[in-house]
């Protein structure tokens, strides 16, 4: 079945039929997606009329709570529970999408956010949705995830099948709710891996939100072949981070060895618990986010400071989620001896609006006029504007000029789930009162905070070799001149930790960035990094850049032996096999890649090239590749239309700290 699946996905076969029965089974089974018990319809409607949403007794989980009260109580505070029209931030974006794209296209949102409405068959009806019904206020309940009985489609976009029928039968219940699929990252990927289809965008396909691929590519999953830092801990799935084991209460029948998997699903969603006044869940979310990214300060030249951020804990991109609406930014202050602020960037005004010139740590999609996407309007996306996000265990630097007289500099990485313009728009459906006030004022969380003295225009040098490695890695991401500047901190790191592979690998990145291929090969041939997977990754890409296809293939083959399922390795293995006149081998590698990632651009391209060389029919393969190919020329053109977007696309640009006020 695997080879057949690869062929089918390359032909662009749909993942599932469009009707709810294909996803949830027969209509009578689909109706059981909401279980018995819970508040009556009149109570739900009254709460929606009062607050704009229902946050009282959970809907449809009464039967589950009889045996699993602790699990249901945790879930009842989670973002999964408040995923549908009980979430005004979602409701506002959905309403606009449906108005612009139509009822049928709104299944793009609803298949993940509104499963109860999809199962009821009301989403595609061309009539206003009654948001006061229990189905509209139910969110993503226990029965949905626990009834997924087969591996979801590899393209995400809600490609799941749910079999509700066995959940309530005593003789089938245990097996029905504990499918092996439940413990896989692919289950999470079905909704946290998004392709913006032609039905969404109107004329093209683009990759949207995608936490699954970033996790899959990372060292947290045992991959991450390019990573300088490789954790000693075993691979982790989404559930390992977002559903850690907690002590079970005596009446919780789902306990194993005295613990349960947390169903709080803690992540970055801080606006929803604040909206409901749920101080406990907000405090847990704040603690979950603090320290996910660390910050350090370095001086490249007097009067300049580099803020170096490293994603230490998120096993996917930081930040994740919807990139057009979340806010992650740097607040940097330069002060004098009397603690007066001489200059700053990233301050928040009294009206709640962030400094427009602040450094944003996120990816920013843009529309057809080069303007930033706003109001979570995915349907307007046409290109990627800039990307300052942080991949797992990767570092990035932001550069600031210090005002004369600076003696202290402080940098804080701040997170706020929605910007001021978006909450003003989204909270219109919430009636005036305390709930609306909270809706309009989502909390700001300090993710990282560092403060150091400045003497003679410099921050104190560090002897922390790991910080120096991060700084070198961050500089190597910039222009060639920045990479050259990385040599000094990396020389120091290598002297401090001569037996560690990380300083040597970071030095290898500098050699690769500056085009010193022979020096790179010689550097990696001996020393502590020679057998590190990132060494072969550097060899592979440097050889390709120098058109040395044979040594590039050798490195790719070695990596593929060690990491046979690594997505990026398989893509480059197919490429190097094509470049060394082995189209059959290239086709094998590409097909292996496309089983797991059927929309991968490099895999589709190498498959097309191999088929063409082999003299096969390439019409379907070419059409599929063209559909998923990123239009680089369009991206570059649109990126230049807005000065702010163009400026953010420049690595390590020098930013100013303006006087306060």
C-alpha positions in Angstrom: 0.0 0.0 0.0 2.8 2.4 0.7 4.1 2.7 -3.0 0.5 3.0 -4.2 -0.1 5.8 -1.7 3.0 7.7 -3.0 1.6 7.5 -6.5 -1.9 8.6 -5.5 -0.7 11.6 -3.6 1.6 12.7 -6.4 -1.4 12.7 -8.6 -3.1 15.0 -6.2 -5.9 12.6 -5.1 -8.2 14.2 -2.5 -7.6 13.1 1.1 -11.2 12.5 2.0 -14.6 13.1 0.5 -16.2 16.4 1.3 -19.3 15.2 3.2 -19.4 14.7 7.0 -20.3 11.1 6.6 -16.9 10.3 5.1 -15.2 11.7 8.2 -17.6 10.8 11.1 -19.4 7.7 9.8 -23.2 7.3 9.3 -25.3 10.3 10.3 -26.7 8.5 13.4 -23.1 8.0 14.6 -22.1 11.5 13.8 -24.8 12.8 16.0 -23.1 11.1 18.9 -20.1 13.3 18.5 -21.7 15.3 21.4 -22.4 13.0 24.2 -25.2 13.1 26.8 -25.3 15.4 29.8 -24.2 19.0 30.2 -26.1 22.2 30.2 -29.4 22.5 28.4 -29.7 24.5 25.2 -31.5 27.5 27.0 -28.6 27.9 29.4 -26.0 27.8 26.6 -27.9 30.4 24.7 -28.3 32.7 27.7 -24.5 32.6 28.4 -23.8 33.4 24.8 -26.2 36.4 24.9 -24.6 37.6 28.1 -20.8 37.1 27.4 -20.7 36.3 23.7 -19.7 32.7 24.3 -20.5 29.8 26.7 -17.8 29.0 29.3 -19.9 27.2 31.8 -20.5 23.5 32.3 -18.8 21.6 29.4 -21.1 20.5 26.6 -21.3 16.8 25.6 -18.8 15.4 28.0 -21.0 14.3 30.9 -20.6 10.6 30.2 -16.8 11.0 30.1 -16.7 12.9 33.3 -18.3 10.1 35.3 -15.2 8.0 35.0 -12.6 10.7 34.1 -13.5 13.8 36.1 -9.9 15.1 36.4 -9.2 14.7 32.7 -12.5 16.4 31.7 -11.8 19.2 34.2 -8.4 19.8 32.7 -9.8 19.7 29.1 -12.5 22.1 30.1 -9.9 24.9 30.6 -7.9 24.1 27.4 -7.7 25.8 24.1 -9.2 22.7 22.5 -12.4 23.1 24.4 -12.6 26.8 23.3 -11.8 26.2 19.6 -15.1 27.0 18.0 -17.7 29.8 18.4 -17.0 29.8 22.1 -13.8 31.6 21.1 -14.5 35.2 19.9 -11.0 35.5 18.4 -11.7 32.6 16.1 -15.3 33.5 15.4 -14.4 36.9 14.0 -11.9 35.5 11.5 -14.3 32.7 10.5 -17.1 35.1 9.8 -15.0 37.1 7.5 -13.6 34.1 5.7 -17.1 32.6 5.2 -18.4 35.9 3.9 -15.6 36.2 1.4 -15.2 32.5 0.3 -18.6 31.0 0.9 -20.2 28.4 3.1 -18.6 25.4 1.3 -15.1 26.8 1.6 -15.6 27.5 5.3 -15.1 23.8 5.9 -11.4 24.7 5.6 -11.7 26.2 9.1 -14.6 24.2 10.5 -13.2 20.7 10.0 -10.7 21.4 12.7 -12.3 24.1 14.8 -16.0 23.1 14.6 -16.3 19.3 14.4 -19.7 19.3 16.0 -21.1 21.7 13.5 -19.5 19.7 10.6 -21.0 16.4 11.9 -24.4 18.1 12.2 -24.1 19.1 8.5 -24.8 22.8 9.0 -21.5 24.4 7.9 -22.1 24.0 4.2 -25.7 25.3 4.5 -25.8 28.8 2.9 -27.4 30.4 5.9 -26.1 32.2 9.0 -24.7 29.9 11.7 -26.7 29.9 15.0 -23.8 30.5 17.4 -26.0 30.0 20.4 -26.5 26.3 19.9 -24.6 23.7 22.0 -22.9 22.4 18.9 -21.5 25.8 18.1 -20.2 26.2 21.6 -18.8 22.7 22.1 -15.2 23.1 20.8 -13.1 20.0 20.2 -14.4 17.4 22.6 -13.1 14.2 24.0 -14.9 12.1 21.5 -13.3 13.5 18.5 -9.6 12.8 19.2 -10.4 9.5 21.0 -12.4 8.2 18.0 -9.7 8.7 15.3 -9.0 5.1 14.4 -6.5 5.3 11.5 -3.4 7.2 10.6 -4.6 10.7 9.4 -3.8 11.9 5.9 -0.2 13.1 5.5 -1.3 16.4 4.1 -2.9 17.6 7.3 -6.0 19.9 6.7 -8.2 17.8 9.0 -7.4 14.6 7.2 -8.8 12.3 9.9 -11.5 9.6 10.1 -13.4 9.4 13.4 -15.4 6.3 14.4 -17.8 7.3 17.1 -19.7 4.1 17.3 -17.5 2.1 19.7 -17.0 4.8 22.4 -20.1 4.1 24.4 -20.1 0.3 24.3 -18.6 -1.3 27.4 -17.0 -4.2 25.5 -15.4 -1.9 23.0 -14.8 1.3 25.0 -11.2 0.7 26.1 -9.9 -0.2 22.7 -12.0 2.5 21.0 -10.6 5.3 23.0 -7.0 4.1 23.1 -6.2 3.7 19.4 -2.4 3.7 18.7 -3.0 6.8 16.5 -3.9 8.8 19.6 -0.2 8.7 20.7 1.3 9.9 17.4 2.4 13.3 16.4 0.6 12.7 13.1 -2.7 13.0 15.0 -1.8 16.5 16.1 -0.5 17.3 12.6 -3.9 16.7 11.1 -4.9 20.1 12.3 -1.5 21.7 13.0 -0.3 21.2 9.5 -2.2 23.4 7.0 -2.1 23.8 3.2 -3.8 26.9 1.9 -5.6 25.4 -1.1 -7.0 27.0 -4.2 -10.4 27.0 -2.5 -8.9 29.3 0.2 -6.6 31.5 -1.9 -8.6 31.4 -5.1 -5.8 30.8 -7.6 -2.9 29.1 -5.9 -1.6 26.7 -3.2 0.6 27.8 -0.4 1.9 26.3 2.9 0.2 27.7 5.9 0.6 27.1 9.6 2.8 24.0 10.1 4.0 23.0 13.5 4.2 19.3 12.5 6.9 19.6 9.8 9.1 21.9 12.0 8.8 19.3 14.8 9.5 16.4 12.3 12.6 18.1 11.1 14.0 18.8 14.6 16.3 17.0 16.9 13.3 16.6 19.3 12.1 14.0 16.8 15.6 12.5 16.4 16.2 14.3 13.1 17.6 17.8 12.8 20.6 16.7 10.9 21.9 20.3 10.4 21.6 21.2 14.1 24.7 22.2 16.0 23.0 21.3 19.3 21.7 17.8 19.7 19.9 17.1 23.0 20.8 14.0 25.0 17.1 13.4 25.8 15.2 10.8 23.7 12.9 11.9 20.9 9.7 13.6 22.0 6.2 13.8 20.3 3.8 16.6 20.6 2.1 14.8 23.5 5.4 14.5 25.4 5.6 18.3 25.7 2.0 19.4 25.7 0.5 16.4 27.6 3.1 15.7 30.4 2.2 13.2 33.1 0.5 14.7 36.2 -0.4 13.1 39.6 -3.9 11.6 39.3 -6.7 12.2 41.9 -8.2 9.2 43.6 -11.5 9.2 41.5 -9.7 9.4 38.1 -10.2 6.0 36.5 -7.8 6.7 33.6 -4.7 6.8 35.9 -1.7 4.6 35.2 0.9 4.2 38.0 -0.8 7.1 39.8 -0.5 9.6 36.9 -2.5 10.8 33.9 -1.5 12.6 30.7 -2.4 16.2 31.2 -5.3 17.3 29.1 -4.7 21.0 29.7 -2.8 21.1 26.3 -0.6 24.0 27.6 0.9 26.0 24.8 1.0 29.7 23.9 -2.7 30.5 24.1 -2.8 33.0 26.9 -5.7 35.2 25.6 -8.4 32.6 26.2 -7.9 31.9 29.9 -7.5 35.6 30.5 -10.8 36.2 28.6 -12.6 33.8 30.9 -10.9 35.1 34.1 -9.2 31.7 34.6 -6.2 32.7 36.7 -5.0 29.2 37.2 -4.8 28.2 33.6 -3.2 31.6 32.7 -0.6 31.1 35.4 0.2 27.7 34.0 0.5 29.1 30.5 2.8 31.8 31.6 5.0 29.3 33.4 5.0 27.1 30.3 6.2 30.0 28.1 8.8 31.6 30.4 12.3 30.5 29.4 11.3 28.8 26.2 13.7 31.2 24.5 16.8 32.7 26.2 18.5 36.0 25.5 22.1 37.1 25.7 23.9 40.3 24.8 27.1 40.8 22.9 29.1 43.7 21.5 30.4 43.5 17.9 31.8 47.0 17.9 31.7 49.8 20.5 28.3 51.5 20.7 26.4 48.5 19.3 24.7 45.6 21.0 23.5 42.3 19.5 20.6 40.6 21.2 21.0 36.9 20.6 17.9 34.7 21.0 17.9 30.9 21.1 14.9 28.6 21.0 15.8 26.1 23.8 12.5 24.4 24.6 10.0 24.6 21.7 10.3 21.5 19.6 8.9 23.4 16.6 9.1 27.0 15.5 8.8 29.8 18.0 6.4 31.3 17.8 4.0 28.9 16.3 0.4 29.2 15.4 -1.1 32.0 13.3 1.8 34.3 12.3 -0.3 37.3 11.2 -2.0 37.9 14.6 0.4 36.8 17.3 2.9 39.3 18.7 6.4 38.4 19.8 8.8 41.3 19.9 11.9 42.7 21.5 11.7 45.5 24.0 15.2 47.0 24.3 16.1 49.8 26.7 19.3 51.8 27.1 19.7 53.6 30.4 22.2 55.8 32.2 23.7 55.7 35.7 20.5 57.3 37.1 18.2 54.7 35.5 16.9 57.2 33.0 15.8 55.7 29.7 18.0 57.2 27.0 16.5 55.2 24.1 14.2 52.2 23.6 12.6 50.0 20.9 9.4 48.0 21.4 7.6 49.9 24.0 3.8 49.6 24.3 1.8 52.9 24.3 -1.0 53.7 26.7 -3.6 52.6 24.1 -2.0 49.1 24.0 -0.3 49.5 20.7 3.2 48.2 20.3 6.0 50.4 18.8 5.7 49.9 15.1 9.5 49.8 14.7 10.0 47.0 17.2 11.8 43.9 16.0 9.2 41.2 15.4 10.1 37.6 16.1 7.8 35.7 13.8 7.1 35.0 10.1 5.0 37.6 8.4 2.8 36.6 5.5 1.8 39.3 3.0 -1.0 40.0 0.6 -0.9 40.7 -3.1 0.1 44.4 -2.5 3.0 43.4 -0.2 1.1 44.5 2.9 1.1 42.4 6.1 -1.8 40.0 6.5 -4.1 41.2 9.3 -7.1 39.9 11.1 -6.1 36.3 10.5 -7.2 36.6 6.9 -5.3 33.6 5.5 -7.4 33.9 2.3 -5.5 37.0 1.4 -2.0 35.5 1.6 0.2 35.6 -1.5 3.8 35.4 -0.2 6.1 35.3 2.8 7.2 38.7 3.8 10.0 38.1 6.3 10.8 35.3 8.7 12.4 36.1 12.1 11.1 33.0 13.8 13.3 30.6 15.7 13.7 27.0 14.7 14.3 24.5 17.5 17.7 25.0 19.2 18.6 27.7 16.6 19.9 31.2 17.4 19.2 34.6 15.8 20.6 38.0 16.5 19.1 41.5 16.4 21.4 44.6 16.3 20.9 48.0 18.1 22.9 51.2 18.2 23.3 52.5 21.8 22.8 56.1 22.6 25.7 58.1 24.0 26.0 57.7 27.8 24.4 54.3 28.0 25.6 52.4 31.1 22.9 49.7 31.3 21.1 47.8 28.5 18.0 45.6 29.0 16.4 43.3 26.5 13.1 41.5 27.0 11.4 39.1 24.6 7.6 39.7 25.0 4.7 37.6 23.9 1.1 38.7 23.4 -1.2 36.4 21.6 -3.0 39.1 19.5 -2.1 42.6 18.6 -4.3 45.6 19.4 -5.8 46.0 16.0 -6.9 42.4 16.0 -8.5 42.4 19.4 -10.4 45.6 18.6 -11.9 43.7 15.6 -12.4 40.4 17.2 -14.0 41.5 20.5 -16.9 43.3 18.8 -19.1 40.2 19.3 -18.5 40.3 23.1 -21.1 42.4 24.9 -19.8 45.4 26.9 -18.7 44.6 30.4 -15.8 42.9 32.3 -15.5 40.1 29.8 -15.2 42.4 26.9 -12.6 44.5 28.8 -10.5 41.3 29.2 -11.0 40.4 25.6 -9.6 43.7 24.5 -6.5 43.4 26.8 -4.7 40.1 26.3 -1.8 39.6 28.7 1.8 40.2 27.8 4.2 37.5 28.9 7.9 38.0 29.4 9.6 35.0 27.7 13.2 36.1 28.2 14.8 38.9 30.2 18.4 40.0 30.4 20.1 43.2 31.7 23.8 43.9 31.7 26.1 46.9 32.3 27.8 48.8 29.5 31.3 50.2 29.8 33.0 52.2 27.0 30.2 51.2 24.7 30.6 47.5 25.3 28.8 44.9 27.3 31.1 42.6 29.4 32.6 39.8 27.3 31.6 36.3 28.3 33.5 33.1 28.8 30.4 30.9 28.5 31.4 28.9 25.4 27.8 27.9 24.7 26.7 31.5 24.5 29.6 32.2 22.2 28.6 29.3 19.9 25.0 30.7 19.8 26.4 34.1 18.9 28.6 32.7 16.2 25.7 30.7 14.8 23.5 33.8 14.8 26.1 35.9 13.0 26.7 33.1 10.4 23.0 33.5 9.4 23.6 37.1 8.2 25.5 38.5 5.3 29.1 37.4 4.6 30.4 40.4 6.5 28.5 39.2 9.6 29.8 35.7 9.2 33.4 37.1 9.1 32.6 38.8 12.5 31.6 35.4 13.9 35.2 34.2 13.8 36.3 36.1 17.0 33.6 34.7 19.4 34.0 31.2 17.8 37.8 31.3 18.2 37.1 32.0 21.9 34.5 29.2 22.1 36.9 26.7 20.5 39.7 27.6 22.9 37.3 27.2 25.9 35.8 23.9 24.7 38.4 22.3 22.4 36.8 18.8 22.7 33.2 19.8 22.1 31.7 19.5 18.5 29.5 22.6 18.7 32.2 25.3 18.4 33.7 23.4 15.5 30.4 23.0 13.7 29.6 26.7 14.2 33.0 27.5 12.7 32.1 25.2 9.8 28.9 27.3 9.2 31.1 30.4 8.9 33.4 28.7 6.4 30.3 27.5 4.4 28.7 31.0 4.5 31.8 32.6 3.2 32.3 30.1 0.4 35.5 28.5 1.7 34.7 25.0 0.6 38.2 23.5 0.7 38.8 25.0 4.1 35.5 23.6 5.3 36.4 20.1 4.2 39.8 20.3 5.8 38.3 21.7 9.0 35.7 18.9 9.3 38.2 16.1 8.4 39.6 16.0 11.9 38.6 17.1 15.3 35.5 16.7 17.5 32.9 17.3 14.9 34.1 15.0 12.1 31.4 12.3 12.8 28.6 14.6 13.9 25.6 14.5 11.5 25.8 18.3 11.0 29.3 17.8 9.6 28.0 15.7 6.8 25.2 18.3 6.3 27.7 21.0 5.9 29.8 18.9 3.5 26.7 18.0 1.5 25.5 21.6 1.0 29.0 23.1 0.5 29.8 20.5 -2.2 26.5 21.2 -4.0 27.2 24.9 -3.9 30.6 24.2 -5.5 29.0 21.8 -8.1 31.0 18.9 -6.6 28.2 16.4 -7.1 30.0 13.2 -6.2 31.2 14.2 -2.7 27.8 15.7 -2.2 26.1 12.4 -2.9 28.6 10.6 -0.6 27.6 12.9 2.3 23.9 12.5 1.4 24.1 8.7 1.4 25.9 8.7 4.8 23.2 10.9 6.3 20.4 8.7 4.8 21.9 5.6 6.4 21.8 7.3 9.8 18.5 9.1 9.3 16.5 7.2 6.8 13.3 9.1 7.4 14.7 12.6 7.6 12.7 14.8 5.2 15.5 17.2 4.2 18.1 14.5 3.8 15.8 12.5 1.5 15.2 15.6 -0.6 18.9 16.1 -1.1 19.6 12.4 -1.5 17.1 12.4 -4.5 18.8 15.6 -5.8 22.3 14.3 -5.6 21.3 11.0 -7.2 19.7 12.9 -10.1 22.9 15.0 -10.4 25.0 11.8 -10.6 23.0 10.1 -13.3 21.0 7.8 -11.0 17.4 8.6 -11.8 16.1 5.3 -10.5 17.8 5.9 -7.2 16.5 9.5 -7.2 13.0 8.3 -7.8 13.2 5.8 -4.9 14.4 8.6 -2.5 11.7 11.0 -3.7 9.0 8.5 -3.3 10.2 7.6 0.2 10.0 11.3 1.0 6.6 11.8 -0.5 5.0 9.0 1.5 5.4 11.1 4.6 5.3 14.6 3.0 3.3 14.3 -0.2 3.3 18.1 -0.8 7.1 18.6 -0.3 8.3 20.8 -3.1 11.8 19.3 -3.4 10.5 15.8 -3.4 8.0 16.6 -6.1 10.7 18.3 -8.2 13.2 15.5 -7.9 10.5 13.0 -8.7 9.6 14.9 -11.9 13.2 15.1 -13.0 13.8 11.4 -12.4 10.7 10.4 -14.3 11.7 12.7 -17.2 15.2 11.1 -17.4 13.7 7.6 -17.2 11.4 8.5 -20.2 8.2 8.1 -18.2 5.0 10.0 -18.5 5.5 13.2 -16.5 2.2 15.1 -17.0 0.7 14.4 -13.6 4.0 14.7 -11.8 4.7 18.1 -13.4 1.2 19.4 -12.6 1.6 18.4 -9.0 5.0 20.0 -8.7 3.9 23.2 -10.3 0.9 23.4 -7.9 3.2 23.2 -4.9 6.1 25.1 -6.2 6.9 28.3 -4.3 6.9 31.3 -6.6 10.2 32.9 -5.5 10.0 35.7 -8.0 6.6 36.7 -6.8 7.8 36.6 -3.2 10.7 38.9 -4.0 8.6 41.3 -5.9 5.9 41.6 -3.3 8.4 41.8 -0.5 9.8 45.1 -1.9 6.4 46.9 -2.1 6.3 47.7 1.6 9.3 49.4 3.1 8.7 47.8 6.5 8.6 44.3 5.0 11.7 45.0 2.9 13.6 46.3 5.9 12.7 43.3 8.0 14.0 41.0 5.3 17.6 42.4 5.8 19.5 40.2 8.2 21.1 41.9 11.2 20.1 45.4 10.1 21.2 48.1 12.6 18.1 49.4 14.5 18.0 52.6 16.5 16.8 53.1 20.1 14.6 56.2 20.2 14.1 58.6 23.1 11.1 57.6 25.1 7.8 59.4 24.3 
